[in-house]
Amino acid sequence: MTSIEDVAKSLGVSTATVSRALRGLPGVSPSTRSRVEQEAQNLGYVPSSAAAGLASGRTMALGVLLPQIERWYFSAVLEGVDRRLRAAGYDLVLFSLGGSGVNRGRVFHRSILRKRIDGLLVLCLELTDSERSSLLELESPTIVVGGAVEGVRHVGIDDSAAARDAVEHLIGLGHTRIGHLRGGGSFGIDFQVPRIRETAYRRTMADHGLEIRPEWEVFGDFRFKEGLAGALQMLADPGNRPTAVFCSSDEMAFGVLRAAVELGIDVPGELSVIGIDDHEFSDPMGLTTIRQSPNEQGDFAAGILLDELQGHPAADVIPVQPHELIVRASTGPVPR
């Protein structure tokens, strides 16, 4: 197994220089740091997080707290976090509530407070006052990704603007009968995002003087199965159908596309469908969507925590992450 001494000997530098370079500590020139990182990779050297922790007083691990693992957005954020942490020689410690919320007490008041981590990312999770207090007791940098939490910094898109852009796209195509498939409500997941997107849908419709029909606002829980059930309900009456549906997530939009197939509704000839996310299946399914990049959001948030651990605090205002309208085959002009 390659050791730190092997890397130092290969480059003709001290082991202390190699250690500082790989841990991102000051006192090493950029060119030397680059040479050390490249040679460590060439020789297959893996830094010991335990040794680094002894030297720095840190665990060399960051925690990620999320409601559950299975959903696409969560796994995409994790990929970005893991990429950034691996590059910095940090480990990732995952705390999952398992989707039911029954693990909340154990996670917040036992696992996290054991202080096995140097910082924490929280994904799309509403926190109680007690849980926020538990996080403050960590005395470690904390950041939220994908849904704001009171009193904690946040990395994410402008959900209101993203939803407005989606509805404006449909209106720009001439649609006035626009339904909404909304999500949220499961164990505190995405607690703010569905409300913000629903509010933006309603406000945009009102700004254009368009009617909002209660039977065209249906719950879909950000999932394909629930989205399909909601769409079948919304589109069941041929005499009272919207000509377009705004979905608060792509996974629900996939359900609408499936419902259209089952009901014999042509997309986009009779029905236009738009989502939010740009899920990995959105392109092959021809779904028009508002693109966000959870992978990059995770990378960016992890970078903020790592910088702070190196003594470089983030700016007071964290920039809003970008979103973009991606037009594909699922939207078209209003039927004549």
C-alpha positions in Angstrom: 0.0 0.0 0.0 1.3 3.4 -1.0 2.3 5.6 2.0 2.7 9.4 2.4 6.4 8.7 2.6 6.3 7.2 -0.9 4.7 10.3 -2.3 7.2 12.6 -0.5 10.2 10.5 -1.7 8.9 10.5 -5.3 8.7 14.3 -5.4 11.7 15.1 -3.3 9.7 17.0 -0.6 9.0 16.4 3.0 6.1 14.3 4.3 4.9 17.5 6.1 4.6 19.3 2.8 2.7 16.4 1.3 0.4 16.2 4.3 -0.4 20.0 4.2 -0.9 19.9 0.4 -3.4 17.0 0.5 -5.3 18.5 3.5 -5.7 21.9 1.8 -3.8 23.7 4.5 -1.9 27.0 3.9 1.9 27.2 3.5 2.1 25.3 0.3 2.4 27.0 -3.1 -0.2 26.3 -5.7 2.3 24.6 -8.0 3.6 22.3 -5.3 0.0 21.5 -4.2 -0.9 20.5 -7.8 2.3 18.3 -8.1 1.5 16.6 -4.8 -2.1 15.9 -5.7 -1.2 14.6 -9.1 1.6 12.3 -7.8 -0.7 11.0 -5.0 -3.2 10.1 -7.6 -0.6 8.5 -9.8 0.7 6.4 -7.0 -2.7 5.5 -5.6 -2.2 7.1 -2.3 -5.3 7.5 -0.1 -5.0 10.0 2.8 -6.0 8.6 6.2 -8.9 10.6 7.5 -8.1 9.3 11.0 -4.5 10.6 10.9 -5.7 13.9 9.5 -8.2 14.2 12.3 -5.5 13.6 14.9 -3.4 16.4 13.4 -6.2 18.9 13.0 -8.6 18.0 15.8 -11.3 17.2 13.2 -13.0 14.1 12.1 -12.5 14.8 8.4 -16.1 13.9 7.8 -19.2 16.0 6.8 -22.7 14.8 7.5 -25.7 14.9 5.2 -29.2 14.8 6.8 -32.0 13.9 4.4 -35.6 12.7 4.7 -35.0 9.6 2.6 -32.5 8.3 0.0 -34.7 7.0 -2.8 -35.8 10.3 -4.5 -33.9 11.5 -7.5 -33.3 15.0 -6.2 -31.7 13.7 -3.0 -29.4 11.3 -4.7 -28.4 13.9 -7.3 -27.4 16.3 -4.5 -25.5 13.5 -2.7 -23.5 12.9 -5.8 -22.3 16.5 -5.9 -21.5 16.5 -2.2 -19.6 13.3 -2.4 -17.6 14.5 -5.4 -16.5 17.6 -3.6 -15.7 15.8 -0.3 -13.6 13.0 -2.0 -11.5 15.7 -3.7 -10.8 17.2 -0.3 -10.0 13.9 1.4 -13.2 14.1 3.5 -15.7 11.3 4.2 -19.5 11.5 4.0 -21.6 10.4 6.9 -25.3 9.9 5.9 -28.2 10.5 8.3 -31.5 9.4 6.8 -34.9 9.6 8.4 -36.1 6.8 6.3 -39.1 8.7 4.9 -41.3 8.1 7.9 -39.9 10.6 10.4 -39.7 7.9 13.2 -35.9 8.3 13.3 -35.9 12.0 14.0 -35.3 11.9 17.7 -32.5 9.4 17.4 -30.8 11.2 14.6 -31.0 14.7 16.1 -30.5 14.0 19.7 -28.1 11.1 19.5 -26.4 10.4 16.2 -25.6 14.0 15.1 -24.8 15.2 18.6 -22.1 12.6 19.0 -20.1 15.1 17.0 -18.7 12.6 14.6 -18.8 15.3 11.9 -17.1 18.6 11.2 -20.1 20.1 9.4 -23.7 19.3 8.3 -25.8 19.6 5.1 -29.6 19.4 5.5 -31.7 18.5 2.5 -35.3 19.6 2.0 -36.4 19.1 5.6 -38.5 21.2 8.0 -36.9 21.5 11.4 -38.6 22.0 14.7 -37.3 24.5 17.3 -35.7 21.7 19.2 -34.0 20.3 16.1 -32.6 23.7 15.2 -31.3 24.0 18.8 -29.6 20.6 18.4 -27.8 21.8 15.3 -26.6 25.0 17.0 -25.1 22.8 19.8 -22.9 21.2 17.1 -20.9 24.5 16.9 -20.0 23.3 13.4 -21.0 25.0 10.0 -24.4 24.0 8.8 -26.1 24.7 5.5 -29.4 23.7 3.9 -29.9 22.6 0.2 -33.2 22.5 -1.6 -35.7 24.3 0.6 -35.1 27.1 3.1 -35.0 26.6 6.9 -35.5 29.5 9.3 -32.2 30.6 10.8 -30.0 28.4 8.6 -28.2 29.3 5.3 -29.7 28.0 2.1 -28.5 26.9 -1.3 -31.1 26.5 -4.0 -33.0 28.0 -6.9 -35.6 30.7 -6.8 -38.6 28.3 -6.7 -41.1 31.1 -7.2 -39.4 32.4 -10.3 -39.0 28.8 -11.7 -42.7 28.1 -11.3 -43.6 31.5 -12.8 -41.4 30.8 -15.8 -43.1 27.4 -16.3 -46.6 28.9 -16.2 -45.6 31.9 -18.4 -44.3 29.5 -21.0 -47.7 27.8 -21.2 -49.5 31.2 -21.3 -47.1 32.3 -24.0 -48.3 29.4 -26.1 -51.9 30.6 -25.8 -53.1 28.4 -23.0 -55.6 29.8 -20.5 -57.0 26.5 -19.1 -54.0 25.5 -17.0 -54.0 22.9 -14.3 -51.5 22.3 -11.5 -50.1 19.1 -10.1 -48.6 20.0 -6.8 -46.4 18.0 -4.4 -45.2 18.0 -0.8 -46.8 17.0 2.5 -44.8 13.9 3.3 -43.1 13.9 6.7 -41.9 17.5 6.3 -40.1 16.8 3.0 -39.8 19.9 0.8 -41.9 21.7 3.2 -41.5 25.2 1.6 -40.9 24.3 -2.0 -44.4 23.0 -2.9 -46.1 25.9 -1.1 -43.8 28.4 -2.9 -44.4 26.9 -6.3 -48.2 26.7 -5.8 -48.3 30.3 -4.7 -46.3 31.3 -7.9 -48.7 29.3 -10.1 -51.7 31.1 -8.5 -50.1 34.5 -8.7 -49.1 34.1 -12.3 -52.6 33.0 -13.3 -54.1 35.9 -11.4 -51.7 38.4 -13.1 -53.1 37.3 -16.4 -56.7 37.3 -15.3 -57.0 33.5 -15.7 -59.4 31.3 -13.8 -58.1 28.7 -11.4 -60.4 25.7 -11.1 -60.2 23.7 -7.9 -60.7 20.4 -9.8 -57.6 21.2 -11.8 -55.4 21.6 -8.7 -54.4 18.1 -7.7 -52.0 16.6 -5.2 -49.2 14.4 -6.7 -46.6 14.2 -3.9 -43.6 14.7 -6.2 -43.9 11.1 -7.3 -44.7 9.3 -10.5 -47.4 7.0 -9.1 -49.2 9.7 -7.2 -48.8 12.0 -10.2 -50.4 9.5 -12.5 -53.4 9.1 -10.1 -53.8 12.8 -9.8 -53.6 13.3 -13.6 -56.2 10.6 -14.2 -58.5 12.4 -11.8 -57.9 15.8 -13.4 -58.2 14.6 -17.0 -61.1 12.2 -16.5 -63.9 14.4 -17.9 -63.3 15.1 -21.7 -65.7 18.1 -21.4 -63.8 19.7 -18.5 -60.1 19.3 -19.1 -57.3 21.8 -19.0 -55.3 22.2 -22.2 -52.0 22.4 -20.2 -50.7 21.2 -16.9 -47.9 22.7 -14.8 -46.3 20.1 -12.6 -44.2 21.1 -9.6 -41.7 18.3 -10.4 -40.7 16.2 -13.4 -41.6 12.9 -11.7 -45.2 14.1 -11.4 -45.1 15.3 -15.1 -44.1 11.7 -16.1 -47.3 10.6 -14.4 -49.3 13.1 -16.5 -47.7 11.9 -19.7 -48.6 8.3 -18.8 -52.2 9.3 -17.9 -52.5 11.0 -21.3 -51.5 7.8 -23.0 -54.0 5.8 -21.0 -56.8 8.3 -21.8 -55.9 8.7 -25.5 -55.0 12.4 -25.2 -52.4 13.6 -27.7 -49.4 15.5 -26.2 -48.9 18.3 -27.2 -51.7 18.4 -29.7 -54.5 18.3 -27.0 -52.5 18.7 -23.8 -49.2 20.5 -23.0 -47.2 19.3 -20.0 -44.3 21.1 -18.2 -42.3 20.1 -15.1 -39.5 21.4 -12.9 -36.1 19.6 -12.4 -34.8 18.3 -15.7 -34.7 14.8 -14.3 -32.4 12.4 -16.1 -35.4 10.8 -17.9 -36.9 14.2 -19.0 -34.8 14.4 -22.2 -35.6 10.8 -23.5 -39.3 11.4 -22.6 -39.4 14.7 -24.5 -40.5 16.6 -21.4 -40.4 20.4 -21.4 -39.1 21.5 -18.0 -37.4 24.1 -15.9 -33.9 22.8 -15.4 -32.1 23.0 -12.1 -28.8 21.2 -11.2 -29.0 19.5 -7.8 -25.6 17.9 -8.4 -24.0 21.3 -8.7 -26.0 22.6 -5.7 -24.6 19.8 -3.5 -21.1 20.5 -4.8 -21.4 24.2 -4.1 -22.9 23.8 -0.6 -20.2 21.3 0.4 -17.6 23.7 -0.9 -18.9 26.4 1.4 -18.6 24.2 4.4 -15.1 23.0 3.5 -13.9 26.6 2.9 -15.2 27.6 6.3 -13.4 24.7 7.9 -10.2 26.1 6.4 -10.9 29.5 7.9 -12.5 31.1 4.8 -16.1 32.1 5.7 -18.7 32.4 3.0 -20.1 35.7 1.9 -23.1 37.0 3.9 -25.4 36.4 0.9 -25.2 33.0 -0.9 -26.1 33.4 -4.6 -29.3 31.9 -5.8 -28.6 28.9 -8.0 -29.6 29.1 -11.7 -32.6 27.6 -13.5 -33.4 27.5 -17.2 -36.4 26.8 -19.4 -35.8 23.7 -21.6 -38.4 23.4 -24.3 -39.0 19.9 -25.7 -41.8 18.0 -27.3 -44.4 18.0 -24.5 -45.6 21.6 -25.0 -47.1 23.3 -27.9 -49.7 25.9 -29.0 -53.2 25.8 -27.5 -55.5 23.5 -29.5 -57.9 25.3 -31.8 
